[in-house]
Each structure stands twice: as C-alpha cells, then as structure tokens.
Amino acid sequence: MTAIDDLTARGVISPEWVEAFRAVPRADYVPDRIWDLDNTPVDRTTDPDPWQRLVDADVPLVTHRADDGTPVSSSSMPYMVATMLRHLEPSPGDRVLEIGTGTGWNAALLSHRLGDQAVTTVDVDPGICADAEAALKAAGYRPRVVCADGADGHPDGATVQRLIATCTVQTVPYTWIRQTRGVIVTPFGNGMSAGGLLRLESDGRTASGRIVDTSAFMWLRAQQPAAWTTGSSGDDTTTGLDPRLLVADVHERFAVGLRVPNCRYSLAWGSGDEADECTLWLSDGISWASADSIPGRDRHDVTQSGPRRLWDEAEAAYRWEDHDRPEITRFGVTVDEHGQRAWLDHP
Ligand SMILES: C[S@@+](CC[C@H](N)C(=O)[O-])C[C@H]1O[C@@H](n2cnc3c(N)ncnc32)[C@H](O)[C@@H]1O
C-alpha cells in the first residue's frame, strides 16, 4: 500500500482531492537523486527500487542541498501535503499563491484541480524553480513559476483567495494578509520549535486563526532562527526546574518559544556513566545560557551570559505554561497592520 492509498483510506486526503492525488504522481516531481531521513543518498538510476519505495512512503525527501551540504529543498511528506490542501479548501475559480515551489508537486496538484491559470508558485532559488518548471511541463502542467522572495507575496501584487506556504515563518508577512481575501495556510514556528501548521482567515486587513496540526518544514530563508553563540563563562546560579522538561515535546517547546522570541535550543547528552545527564543550551546569537540536568538532583546548575537572561526567560515561560500544559492546537495567531499576536484558546 502506498502512502497515497493509506492517506485516502484514513480520510487525510479529503474526497475532493482524491482524484488529483491519483492523477498527479509524486514520482513525476522527485529528482533522481534524493536523501532519506538518515541523510543517505538514493539514486534512481542505480537503485530504482529503493528510490520508488521512498517516493511511495509517507516521508519527506531532501531533494536539493547547498554546497556545504545543508538541505535547501525537499519533497514534503504526503501526509503534510494532503493536510495542508485539506485546510486550504480552495473552490473552483479561486486564485492560489504558493510560497515554496520545491519539486512542483504541490503546484501540480493545485493546477490539476483549479487549472493552470489559477496557480502562481514562487521559490527563492533559481535552480529549484528551473527543475520544478521542467517537471511540471513534462507532466503537462503550466502554472506560473516565478523565482522571487516569497516574503514579498505575489510577484504582481495581485489579490488571491488562497495562499499556501510550504516553508516555516516566525512572523507572517503582512503582505500576505493584504494580498489574501480568503484562507492562508502556513507552517508557523519559533526558535524553539518549527512545529505548527497555522490556518488564517484573512479579509485583506486582518487575519486570524488557529494552529490546526503540527508540522516540520524548512524555514522561509530570511526567517531562520538566529545563529548560535556559546561561551565558557557567565553568571552562575541554580534552578529547581529540571531543564529537560522545557523541551520535552513539541507542545512545551512551541509554548516556551512564543514567550522567548528569537531563541534556539540544543540538548547535549553525556556519555558512559553520564549517559542520562544532559545540558540544555539556549542562544539568541548574542546571549546564551546553559542548564545542567542530572537525574535525582533537586537543584540544577545554570550559567547565563549576555544582555538577555535566556534561562530566566525560558523558566518563566515554562512556569506560565505549567498551569495547564496547553497543546499546540490551543494556540492561535492574529495579524494586522500593527503586528502579530499569539493567543491561547480565544483571540
Ligand atoms: C519543503 S520545500 C517546498 C516543497 C514543495 N511545495 C513541493 O511540492 O515539493 C520548501 C521550499 O521553500 C523555498 N523557500 C525558502 N525560503 C523561501 C522564500 N523566501 N521565498 C520563496 N521560497 C522559499 C525553498 O527554496 C524550498 O524549495
């Protein structure tokens, strides 16, 4: 059973999208050389069966890498593609803007259902645009593919009824709100978690809506979390909060990250006799903090350096969250000309 069969049987692919998923095979858009979840390269020309198994599976596939090896584009996991299109709910006659062309598969699905004329897709990378356009043409689809920064919205400044982004934002560009009279679906995250799928309803001035699922996409390039900084000396204190609790799962991390803007984390595990010990590192590119987690201890060592006290901010955010441990889908976001506000349960 392929992922598409399974997602259809489970209703993840909504009835109005089933025919498009049947008619637009993912394999037509995935390049010959891809990388699986373990970063192992698989080449269709030398390994056709493993390649086909990966393409048929419900997994994301890295399709393009920068010269230093960093993944820069991927074919999103079919579950995510189907979920996003289900939440987008376009109707015949709607114009759609996609931010993040990638392989072109999503643009082909949209073109199949709504017609080429209805779909504009932008990607920031010229090579990725060229590959996607070639795959789309070979399959008989002609949506408009434009190489541009998707943060600037539609290349012509046109109004659309649906906007779908397939890269994660921390701040929803206000241009997207101004250009959309209808629904925006976008991965939405923060430095602690790339993890929410946001569905907004926009009237062209204000947009508001909830996180409807978890997600894990690449970042919109200009909105990647800050670079790392760490050091060896800072101000030492202790805390009664076990640092590992802060990053226990996507729900904790998302909530903490909303209240500690522009802060990244990493968890460094010990080895040998200390394999169950870890250090949580936090950094905003200028300030940093480390907090040690040793099982059985009541107090944990903390070091902080720089103008922000990142551990103090993160601990305060976690203790706020401690009231009822909200799941990510209880959060929502409102965006207007004054900026972006996240909320819990109600705007
Ligand atoms: C997960 S891939 C898109 C998957 C694609 N929708 C598909 O069907 O295969 C994310 C894409 O977002 C693109 N991207 C990142 N930042 C961007 C930006 N500022 N503007 C437009 N595209 C961007 C990347 O180049 C990458 O190709």
The ligand as an SDF file (V2000), in Angstrom:
LIG
                    3D

 27 29  0  0  0  0  0  0  0  0999 V2000
    9.6300   21.9900    1.6370 C   0  0  0  0  0  0  0  0  0  0  0  0
   10.1910   22.7890    0.1930 S   0  0  0  0  0  0  0  0  0  0  0  0
    8.7080   23.0030   -0.7510 C   0  0  0  0  0  0  0  0  0  0  0  0
    8.0170   21.7290   -1.1820 C   0  0  0  0  0  0  0  0  0  0  0  0
    7.1410   21.9400   -2.3830 C   0  0  0  0  0  0  0  0  0  0  0  0
    5.9450   22.7120   -2.1060 N   0  0  0  0  0  0  0  0  0  0  0  0
    6.8370   20.6530   -3.1090 C   0  0  0  0  0  0  0  0  0  0  0  0
    5.6790   20.4500   -3.5260 O   0  0  0  0  0  0  0  0  0  0  0  0
    7.7350   19.8870   -3.3290 O   0  0  0  0  0  0  0  0  0  0  0  0
   10.4560   24.4490    0.7730 C   0  0  0  0  0  0  0  0  0  0  0  0
   10.8580   25.4090   -0.3380 C   0  0  0  0  0  0  0  0  0  0  0  0
   10.7400   26.7330    0.1810 O   0  0  0  0  0  0  0  0  0  0  0  0
   11.6620   27.5020   -0.5490 C   0  0  0  0  0  0  0  0  0  0  0  0
   11.8760   28.7960    0.1200 N   0  0  0  0  0  0  0  0  0  0  0  0
   12.5690   29.0670    1.2520 C   0  0  0  0  0  0  0  0  0  0  0  0
   12.5580   30.3820    1.5100 N   0  0  0  0  0  0  0  0  0  0  0  0
   11.8290   30.9680    0.5200 C   0  0  0  0  0  0  0  0  0  0  0  0
   11.4590   32.3100    0.2340 C   0  0  0  0  0  0  0  0  0  0  0  0
   11.8680   33.3250    0.9960 N   0  0  0  0  0  0  0  0  0  0  0  0
   10.6990   32.5350   -0.8600 N   0  0  0  0  0  0  0  0  0  0  0  0
   10.2950   31.5210   -1.6660 C   0  0  0  0  0  0  0  0  0  0  0  0
   10.6250   30.2280   -1.4470 N   0  0  0  0  0  0  0  0  0  0  0  0
   11.3770   29.9560   -0.3600 C   0  0  0  0  0  0  0  0  0  0  0  0
   12.9020   26.6330   -0.6040 C   0  0  0  0  0  0  0  0  0  0  0  0
   13.7800   27.0430   -1.6390 O   0  0  0  0  0  0  0  0  0  0  0  0
   12.2780   25.2610   -0.8220 C   0  0  0  0  0  0  0  0  0  0  0  0
   12.2890   24.8930   -2.1780 O   0  0  0  0  0  0  0  0  0  0  0  0
  1  2  1  0
  2  3  1  0
  2 10  1  0
  3  4  1  0
  4  5  1  0
  5  6  1  0
  5  7  1  0
  7  8  2  0
  7  9  1  0
 10 11  1  0
 11 12  1  0
 11 26  1  0
 12 13  1  0
 13 14  1  0
 13 24  1  0
 14 15  1  0
 14 23  1  0
 15 16  2  0
 16 17  1  0
 17 18  1  0
 17 23  2  0
 18 19  1  0
 18 20  2  0
 20 21  1  0
 21 22  2  0
 22 23  1  0
 24 25  1  0
 24 26  1  0
 26 27  1  0
M  CHG  2   2   1   9  -1
M  END
$$$$
